[in-house]
Amino acid sequence: MATRVAINGFGTIGKRVADAVAAMPDMRVVGITKTRPTAEAWLAASRHFPLYGVAPEHVSALTDAGLQVEGTLSDLLQQADVVVDCSPGKKGAANVAAYEAAKVKAIFQGGEKHAVAGFSFNALVNYKQALGRSKARVVSCNTTGLIRTLFPLHKTFGIDHVHAVIVRRGADPSDSESGPINAIEPVLQLPSHHGPDVATVLEGLSIATMAVAVPTTLMHVHAIQVDLTRPPKGLDAVLDAWQHTPRVMLVRGDRGVVSTAQVMEQARDLGRQRSDLQEIALWEDGIALDGHKLYYYQAIHQESNVVPENIDCIRALHGKVKDQTESMRLTDKVLGLSTSTYP
Ligand SMILES: NC(=O)c1ccc[n+]([C@@H]2O[C@H](COP(=O)([O-])OP(=O)(O)OC[C@H]3O[C@@H](n4cnc5c(N)ncnc54)[C@H](OP(=O)(O)O)[C@@H]3O)[C@@H](O)[C@H]2O)c1
């Protein structure tokens, strides 16, 4: 029987997770929640996702707007094996008690703290440890991006220390309220929270991060410096490690991909849904190796790179697919990502 998935919070991440779940042969969307009759509520109706209000007062707001509403979040949880909490950052923690009371497995997003689930997930690193758990947190877009490219380096060469500077998009494309729009805003609390967040998955990794927000909506860019324990003989060995890593896409400046604008254009040309790019774009001709020090740049499509991780996390928590590669390969095949990196 297909895994029954509820999505609580239907915004940037929630609508993408819902579409991905609906596309999987082994899952189905049993419902999504809204608090208001926004465009996303009508999108859910057009996708035939059963619509629920988060609380009773939301049911009337949605019904008054002419939407068909099936009940409240507590009704929805009765229908689900797994709930994916995609509510705004820091709001998910308040839902833990409701999920536990309904005995439904729960996935939280990177806007929540590690403690919300006591387990932070990345499919490459700890799928097996997630099997059958009642709760997990899929780490944020930046953390997911750092883990995807650091993990193969860690496995192959060992890592003594990582220093990364994160250039963050000021807002998501659909957001007309956030900024900055004409400034560069450093995160003054140093090191930034991203490093410790990576270490919730890559336990024991020595990593320090800094971050600045810039006026762009397209992607984040990371400038990363890694002290490797066992220096590779040359860059080919480093490239080989990344070429054999799923969800990492090498791009080249000398082929015209010189900025996040061209990376996203490539995603449009690939014809992906919403022009999303779930892979991490890593500049193949922007890598340097100096003894044990490795330098590289990567770009993160913040709206979509965590979507495949959520799908794998659903499978791991429900426990029907025990093998990490089987789950990741199926996810990537259905989402149209390259599967040539799998054994
Ligand atoms: N956007 C990103 O770049 C990104 C990347 C990775 C991870 N994340 C994480 O993913 C989570 C969701 O972020 P997002 O960007 O998708 O936020 P978002 O676009 O603001 O969507 C969240 C949605 O939740 C709904 N909502 C509000 N209050 C709610 C409540 N009490 N219960 C359930 N739903 C509620 C809102 O819709 P209505 O009130 O209109 O119903 C809103 O559209 C956060 O933890 C965030 O940190 C975000």
The ligand as a Gaussian input file, in Angstrom:
#p B3LYP/6-31G(d) Opt

LIG

0 1
 N       12.335000      28.714000       1.344000
 C       13.508000      28.191000       1.500000
 O       14.449000      28.632000       0.881000
 C       13.718000      27.028000       2.406000
 C       14.704000      26.106000       2.074000
 C       14.897000      24.984000       2.892000
 C       14.159000      24.837000       4.054000
 N       13.223000      25.792000       4.369000
 C       12.467000      25.570000       5.610000
 O       11.208000      25.011000       5.257000
 C       10.208000      25.454000       6.183000
 C        9.096000      26.124000       5.406000
 O        9.663000      27.246000       4.738000
 P        8.990000      27.890000       3.460000
 O       10.049000      28.684000       2.796000
 O        8.263000      26.857000       2.685000
 O        7.972000      28.878000       4.160000
 P        6.739000      29.588000       3.467000
 O        6.963000      29.733000       2.012000
 O        6.460000      30.791000       4.288000
 O        5.581000      28.528000       3.659000
 C        5.087000      28.159000       4.920000
 C        3.584000      28.065000       4.813000
 O        3.047000      27.627000       6.047000
 C        1.737000      28.187000       6.190000
 N        1.495000      28.392000       7.625000
 C        1.532000      29.519000       8.354000
 N        1.303000      29.252000       9.654000
 C        1.106000      27.919000       9.737000
 C        0.840000      27.019000      10.799000
 N        0.695000      27.445000      12.060000
 N        0.725000      25.699000      10.534000
 C        0.864000      25.223000       9.269000
 N        1.109000      26.037000       8.217000
 C        1.245000      27.358000       8.449000
 C        1.726000      29.463000       5.406000
 O        0.631000      29.432000       4.529000
 P       -0.795000      30.025000       4.906000
 O       -0.711000      30.709000       6.251000
 O       -1.106000      30.965000       3.781000
 O       -1.638000      28.801000       4.916000
 C        2.967000      29.415000       4.522000
 O        2.689000      29.474000       3.147000
 C       10.938000      26.361000       7.196000
 O       11.368000      25.570000       8.271000
 C       12.138000      26.827000       6.398000
 O       13.207000      27.226000       7.219000
 C       12.962000      26.857000       3.561000

